[in-house]
Amino acid sequence: MTTPRTFRWISAFWALFFVGSLLVAFHHQVSTRGFADAPFAIHFESEAAPVTEEPIYQVRFISDGLTRLVHAATAVQRPDGAIQAFWFGGSREGHADVRIFTAAFDPDLQQWTEETPLLTRQETAGAERRHVRKLGNPVATVDPQGRILLFYVSVSFGGWSGSSINLVVSEDNGQTWSKPRQLITSPFLNVSTLVKGPVVHHADGTMGLPVYHEFLGKFSEYLRLDDQGRVLGKSRITHGRFAIQPVIFPLDAHRAVALMRNTDSDKPRRAWASRTKDGGRTWSAPERTKIMNRNSALGGTLGDVTILLTAANVTEYNRSSLALLRSTDQGRGWAVVHDVEPHQPPLSPEEFPEAVTRDTPVLEEDMPLSPETVSAAATEIQCEPGRPICDFRFDYPWLLRDAKGRYHLFYTWNRAFIRHVTFSSAWLKSRPDLPLEDRAYQKGGS
């Protein structure tokens, strides 16, 4: 006869067995069987692009202030030449009112269209017949057929660790979109897969989608998708709890380096790097780079066959600065090209509103609202009630190189607006390499 005490022991055993099985399943569900031996394709497309030899550096805002908070911009160049950006916005991150927004930039007119909502959690829930609590990071790409593919994160339960990835597709330059479809990325309840880094294209038409996980660990993976966005296989870039949000730079047909956000609280706080020699099938053990990083996302793109560009906060303490970095030795060393947002120390709530737009290089015609309104929006979100200081915040960079050789940097500006910086190859070549160590800002200092 089973006594109550025996019953409790049996229940505890099976509960532990169940949890242990889930842990084993989650951490070993990696398969590269679907990986075809296809070289990277994006590298050679960049090499063939013409170069615009005119020194240009322009700064704009692209969001219109429709929502209190915006974040996580991504962008592509459409087949018709326009630049189209996407980001999420709402009253606060993770709130039920967050939507995915979009706007387009006409390179000839040098103007952004007004932002418009593209996706809601209700539309995603209705199309996929499941509950959706919130939306998050979008990642866009254009495939060889000229279609725009937009991946984005949604959560049905819990926090970001319960995320899954969704996909919508446009075949007419972003005028209309398919219904949302959830990617099957994991046999373990299909949860805890997020996106942030740009898609990498392979010569056989498949795509490499850098992803990361935040459930029972924080680590990075590389998904291989077919031309319909179905998962063919995956490889593990890192293990453990310290490296997420990979940005992958192809170096030649089969080699690539991945830069990753550092979630480790131990010093030195540096971005991580891992390398592949076989098209993403296997990755080396991660190593710390010299790029300072305190749990903040990096952006990246290729300049040409020998130049890697990244944008990062380059500090161990906060996100109060943003710099453009260049590597000419395949990601082993990095130098600062330009301080996109020079470090600014925290200010009092009385000082912040005047300072936040005081030195802005944005022309009046490229401001979404008056400087006073832009300042008020940034102050509202960066000066939290009860805090004696307001922090500047510039984060989640995204880099894109267009067909004319111009670069486009997008990032979250004080969580209130999305900023767009355009610069040409001639401007980039004119910039000297500055020591990265000089940007090692100290906590509270300058």
Disulfide bonds with the S-S distance in Angstrom:
Cys383-Cys390 2.10
